[in-house]
Amino acid sequence: MMYRSTRWIPMVVLVAGVGACAAGDVGGSAMGVSEAQQLLAEVIDVDAALAAAEAEVPGGVGAEVELEGADTPVWEVTLEEAGREIEVELDAISGAVLSVEDDGAIDEDRSGWISLREARDAATAEVPGTVLQVELGDVEDAIYEVIVFEGDGFAEVEIDALLSTVIAVDRSETYEDDDDEGDDEDADDDVDEDADDDVDEDADDASDGDTDDEDSDDDTDDDSDDDTDDSEEDSDGGMSPPEGGA
């Protein structure tokens, strides 16, 4: 079954503070405790979002889920259905479907992995709270990354996708999204590139300086040769007897 985008509502992102937990993109920027409390008081929870998305795509099973936006909050749910990934976006307040899109064939083998819901349950058993995101990790690592809001901060919980055990918990008072990390990396890349350009330009300038030195040496050698020739001519002229002499 093929899907395409059906409805779309533009998002307005939240900008606040500096984040630390960084496995998703809630708000499109860093989110603090008070912003999270206000947002979560208005939106449907992760279970309702999964149920709404799976009802929209018969046979689809939730693989990833994340809460995005602040002024226009959206639940983004990735489903797996008949070997394909289907992305469903929901109004996070009403639960209404905003868009459905076929993201193509699943190209990774996650045989033996626990389900999204099992990963969520394992994370909240370790860190009670409200789930903001459940994300698939790399196949090689075989992990889920779960973001949980504890009421006074955020926790990123890594779950072993084969054993359903907790690998690590990283806590923070703020939450930063992937887009911000990308911006930071781009800025670092720009700085590195500028520095490399400066080094290259300095090296070129130094090379030009060597060329000038070579030109100067050539001029000095030419002048020295000319002076030597003149001196020899003067010397020869002084030693030759005058014409018509005795």
Secondary structure in CASP SS format (residue, H / E / C, confidence):
PFRMAT SS
TARGET T0000
AUTHOR 0000-0000-0000
METHOD secondary structure of the structure
MODEL  1
M C 1.00
M C 1.00
Y C 1.00
R C 1.00
S C 1.00
T C 1.00
R C 1.00
W C 1.00
I C 1.00
P C 1.00
M C 1.00
V C 1.00
V C 1.00
L C 1.00
V C 1.00
A C 1.00
G C 1.00
V C 1.00
G C 1.00
A C 1.00
C E 1.00
A E 1.00
A E 1.00
G E 1.00
D C 1.00
V H 1.00
G H 1.00
G H 1.00
S C 1.00
A C 1.00
M E 1.00
G C 1.00
V H 1.00
S H 1.00
E H 1.00
A H 1.00
Q H 1.00
Q H 1.00
L H 1.00
L H 1.00
A C 1.00
E C 1.00
V C 1.00
I C 1.00
D C 1.00
V H 1.00
D H 1.00
A H 1.00
A H 1.00
L H 1.00
A H 1.00
A H 1.00
A H 1.00
E H 1.00
A H 1.00
E H 1.00
V C 1.00
P C 1.00
G C 1.00
G C 1.00
V E 1.00
G E 1.00
A E 1.00
E E 1.00
V E 1.00
E E 1.00
L E 1.00
E E 1.00
G C 1.00
A C 1.00
D C 1.00
T C 1.00
P C 1.00
V E 1.00
W E 1.00
E E 1.00
V E 1.00
T E 1.00
L E 1.00
E E 1.00
E E 1.00
A C 1.00
G C 1.00
R E 1.00
E E 1.00
I E 1.00
E E 1.00
V E 1.00
E E 1.00
L E 1.00
D E 1.00
A C 1.00
I C 1.00
S C 1.00
G C 1.00
A C 1.00
V E 1.00
L E 1.00
S E 1.00
V E 1.00
E E 1.00
D E 1.00
D E 1.00
G E 1.00
A E 1.00
I C 1.00
D C 1.00
E C 1.00
D C 1.00
R C 1.00
S C 1.00
G C 1.00
W C 1.00
I C 1.00
S C 1.00
L H 1.00
R H 1.00
E H 1.00
A H 1.00
R H 1.00
D H 1.00
A H 1.00
A H 1.00
T H 1.00
A H 1.00
E H 1.00
V C 1.00
P C 1.00
G C 1.00
T E 1.00
V E 1.00
L E 1.00
Q E 1.00
V E 1.00
E E 1.00
L E 1.00
G C 1.00
D C 1.00
V C 1.00
E C 1.00
D C 1.00
A C 1.00
I E 1.00
Y E 1.00
E E 1.00
V E 1.00
I E 1.00
V E 1.00
F E 1.00
E C 1.00
G C 1.00
D C 1.00
G C 1.00
F E 1.00
A E 1.00
E E 1.00
V E 1.00
E E 1.00
I E 1.00
D E 1.00
A C 1.00
L C 1.00
L C 1.00
S C 1.00
T C 1.00
V E 1.00
I E 1.00
A E 1.00
V E 1.00
D E 1.00
R E 1.00
S E 1.00
E C 1.00
T C 1.00
Y E 1.00
E E 1.00
D E 1.00
D H 1.00
D H 1.00
D H 1.00
E H 1.00
G H 1.00
D H 1.00
D H 1.00
E H 1.00
D H 1.00
A H 1.00
D H 1.00
D H 1.00
D H 1.00
V H 1.00
D H 1.00
E H 1.00
D H 1.00
A H 1.00
D H 1.00
D H 1.00
D H 1.00
V H 1.00
D H 1.00
E H 1.00
D H 1.00
A H 1.00
D H 1.00
D H 1.00
A H 1.00
S H 1.00
D H 1.00
G H 1.00
D H 1.00
T H 1.00
D H 1.00
D H 1.00
E H 1.00
D H 1.00
S H 1.00
D H 1.00
D H 1.00
D H 1.00
T H 1.00
D H 1.00
D H 1.00
D H 1.00
S H 1.00
D H 1.00
D H 1.00
D H 1.00
T H 1.00
D H 1.00
D H 1.00
S H 1.00
E H 1.00
E H 1.00
D H 1.00
S H 1.00
D H 1.00
G H 1.00
G H 1.00
M H 1.00
S C 1.00
P C 1.00
P C 1.00
E C 1.00
G C 1.00
G C 1.00
A C 1.00
END
